[in-house]
Amino acid sequence: MREGGDQVEFLSDGERVQIVAVPKDPLTLGTQEEFWESVARADEDYAAGRTTAVRSMTDGARVRYGL
């Protein structure tokens, strides 16, 4: 689980939006091989429908932080 104060980046290809955690230390991304393995896992999750709608995430954040 990520600690409070971490940042996220919203990426969009015009059809879908991805929320990606931005590491405090970019060197924590690991090796290039580890990076591509994580991309492959994310693609598998997306293809299998293991996703969360952005609306539910933003609604949850609004409730949690009183926005």
ABEGO torsion letter per residue (X at the ends): XBBBGBBBBBBBAGABBBBBBBBABAAAAEBAAAAAAAAAAAAAAAAAGBBBBAAAAAAAAAAAAGX
